[in-house]
């Protein structure tokens, strides 16, 4: 994975993003702020849906809740992606060598695969208003993965 991350760093450098990310005292801190906002939107939005699918708050209708909060979670993921590229550009070589960063990216891949599998299962079962055990387990896994990604992100500075 380190080789791929170093290649990404080279591409970002060639595109001028590395110089831009390092050029101002304001770019990195604001990218960090946006990254945290992205976490709040993503985990806040999808976390509520995940907990509802897992069985909490059964009085809340699941489909309208999901329709309202999933776009917020997706917006958070997009904010994190954009801000994450800027944060990576500012220190790509060090991050590429960071085992904690690599773990975070691995967890991110698992979370995205879980989300895609959840969506496929969810769309197939639209006639069934009560999520089955597999969907409930996937929702709990989703919540745990997104929280683990946030924790790993915070630990990058220390390991």
Secondary structure as UniProt FT lines:
FT   HELIX           2..14
FT   TURN            15..16
FT   HELIX           17..23
FT   TURN            25..26
FT   HELIX           27..54
FT   TURN            58..59
FT   HELIX           62..90
FT   HELIX           92..97
FT   HELIX           99..124
FT   TURN            125..127
FT   HELIX           133..155
FT   TURN            156..158
//
